[in-house]
Amino acid sequence: MGNSTPLCFKLILFILCDVIFFVNSLPDVIKIGGLFHPSDDNQELAFKQAVEHINADRLILPRSKLVAQIERISPFDSFHASKRVCSLLNIGVAAIFGPQSAHTAGHVQSICDTMEVPHLENRWDYRLRRESCLVNLYPHPNTLSKAYVDIVKTWGWKTFTIIYENNDGLVRLQELLKAHGPSSFPITVRQLSDTGDYRPLLKQIKNSAEAHIVLDCSTDKIYEVLKQAQQIGMMSDYHSYLVTSLDLHTVNLDEFKYGGTNITGFRLINEKVVEDVVRQWSIDEKGITKPANITTIKAETALMYDAVHLFSKALHDLDTSQQIDIQPISCDGQNTWQHGFSLINYMKIVEMKGLTNVIKFDHQGFRTDFILDVVDLGSTGIRKIGTWNSTLSNGINFTRTFSEQQMEIEANLKNKTLVITTILSDPYCMRKESAATLTGNDQFEGYAVDLVYEISKALGFSYKIQLVPDHAYGSLNKKTGEWNGMIRELLEQRADLAIADLTITFERENAVDFTMPFMNLGVSVLYRKPVKQPPNLFSFLSPLSLDVWIYMATAYLGVSVLLFILARFTPYEWPAYTGHGEKEESQFTLMNCMWFAIGSLMQQGCDFLPKALSTRMVAGMWWFFTLIMISSYTANLAAFLTVERMDSPIESAEDLAKQTRIKYGALKGGSTAAFFRESKISTYQRMWGFMESARPSVFSSSNGEGVDRVIKGKGSYAFLMESTSIEYVTERNCDLTQVGGMLDTKGYGIATPPNSPYRTAVNGVILKLQEEGKLHILKTKWWKEKRGGGSCRVETSKSTSAANELGLANVGGVFVVLMGGMGVACVIAVCEFVWKSRKVAVEERLSAILHE
């Protein structure tokens, strides 16, 4: 009896569980309907393969079997689509999948909402509101648009052109348009034509010098747009394309993978998962079985596969909480499926991982939390270079390192022939002096030519040197907004590098990109050397300034008079009585005092000397004063007598600004002229106003013309130019010199088109050449050795500047010491007088006492 009770309890529990399971179990066969268009072979295949995978897995819906009910409808026949939906509901389907066409999807959704049957879609839908019975696995349009915003910001695009096919494209890119907003760098929006000939539109974009393109069009048009862009020269190394389609990996882009163009897009499907899942898929065409691969699986195809799994998992979870009965429903009746809303809610809270990574929905039923692969076109085809996560503020995370990217660029550069634009300017680029006719790169030589050779040898590319047609460096026309010279050649992509004495300026930097400077310099003044002046008759007075001479004369008279007064005041200088009762004459008469002072000043002796401490103090201070003054005079006199004096009317740019007799100018349209034009310093503003208003014009069309004008002007013209160019000229023309120091600091750099991929590689070579000292060797070669260099070497032992006059500040301390000594002498003289008077009074008092 005791053992039978537990046995009965177990039997009752088993029967109860079996009853519960039977009550809550799903039907053995669960039908799901799929609406597909005739062109949706892969969609239909994914639908079937998902059903087969679930039926074979048995972890989901273990006691039920999914049966796919497929209906093929026209993309534009809404009435036929409605009929097919009703026929599916009549046979008792648990959910409707598809269709892809927006024209028919609305009617299908309306019927599903009425009958409360789940409707699962996998298409892009711009609507920001979802019907009650709709679950769309396609990423939310606003969130997807944020991915485009993030990558454009990461790349730092200031300007770009949007090419779109239809209005859906503008909806997809609305967040990108909002993020750019009002800006000084406007963006352009252009629509593809319906004719299939996109060349006129692409030519307009090319003429605008725009290199950044956002392409939004259907997947089957991507290749054709890129092909026509290649035909008109818009697939160069400097162009970048951001393709908004999530199916870029399905487009055959092998034709463009060696061109160096940056073609980037996003991919929704997980490459590793897709490769494992679709390996067994096949499409039968005329009896031939072809295995599917990732290049044939579009995002919507993968979403269809995930949609079936999402439905199955939600149905499985719902089965554990309530009994589900699936019955046929008539479109003409009033009955609805009572479990429809519950199943929809379960699908919105389910989180699973499928072919499109993690699938989950927010509280509004949108798929806003998802991950995209960032892919681009490389030499091996489409590859993954990073990811984008919708949950991060800037979700872009590139997995390819900077060094890997640079190695790829340098490898691509080895197969290139770059066009180098330059200008004839000594010693940077000059024509070779040869009796034979030279062509190509052989006709040029100079510092820039050698620099190009060193860079090409380091990076392995070939090059072709071309002179700029308009013989200009590059300046912006404020009225038309157009550039000329080498800058224009780069902007219009007729050249890959501009190597010359091209100054890096803010204005040019905004238009093109520059490498790090290969040479540092500044603006200075080129002028004729000053003429040697004959020595002055009274040049012996030059070592001391006029005010020092006046102070010395005053000091001489003052000391003489003070010595005379003190000699009369102090008793120790009084004359003594002779043997005959007469006084001797005092030696310190006024004339003798003056003679004593002048004799000391001239370093000569005298036949009488002071005896009193006060007068000796005056004499000692005077001797110290004369020692310093004569020594200083002698030392400075030696310099004045040995240095050749030069008479130069100007010593700096400030001297130029203060006068109007000497004209001065600069290269027209060059960076030097721009420096004065844009300067906020009053002196340089005044100089620019003078140059601009001077008639005839003080500007020159080339540096050589400006140098010739300085030579012929014979001191009436000065030319403002770069210090390096002045150094080159003064090495060869001994009559010219640089006046003053540099007015600013700047550098010469190699210019490239905007966003050139080669700038970093060239930067590295320049830095290496600088560290190895090759840049210095090149400069020495072309400045001091070639083409007559070194003919005007300045002897370092010979000073070209005159010695400065000694001012009062230099010898003022001597006068202080002299005045201090004079004061001390006066005090001592008073003390001597008081002491002597007291002593005489005491002696007379003693003498009187003795007499009494």
Secondary structure, DSSP 8 states (H G I E B T S, - for coil): -TTHHHHHHHHHHHHHHHHHHHHH---SEEEEEEEE-TT-HHHHHHHHHHHHHHHHH-SSSTT-EEEEEEEE--TT-HHHHHHHHHHHHHTTEEEEE----HHHHHHHHHHHHHHT--EEE-S----S---TTEEE-S--HHHHHHHHHHHHHHHT-S--EEEESSHHHHHHTHHHHHHH-S-SS--EEEE--SSS--HHHHHHHHHTT--EEEEE--HHHHHHHHHHHHHTT--STT-EEEE--TBGGGS--GGGTTS--EEEEEE-S-HHHHHHHGGG-EEEETTEEEE--GGG--HHHHHHHHHHHHHHHHHHHHHTTS--------TTSS---TTHHHHHHHHHH--EEETTEEE---TTS-----EEEEEEEETTEEEEEEEEETTSTT-EEE-S-HHHHHHHHHHHHTT-EEEEEE--BTTTBEE---SS---GGGGEESHHHHHHHHHHHHHT-EEEEEE-TT-----B-TTT--B-HHHHHHHTTS-SEE-SS-B--HHHHHHSEE-S-SEEE-EEEEEE--EE----TTGGGTTB-HHHHHHHHHHHHHHHHHHHHHHHHSGGGS--B-TTS-B---S--HHHHHHHHHHHHTT---S----SHHHHHHHHHHHHHHHHHHHHHHHHHHHHHHS--EE-S-SSHHHHHH-SSSEEEEBTTSHHHHHHHH--SHHHHHHHHHHHH-SS---BSSHHHHHHHHHHHTTSEEEEEEHHHHHHHHTT-TTEEEES--S--EEE--EE-TT-TTHHHHHHHHHHHHHTTHHHHHHHIIIIISTTTTTT---TTS--S----B-HHHHHHHHHHHHHHHHHHHHHHHHHHHHHHHHHHHHHHHHHHHH-
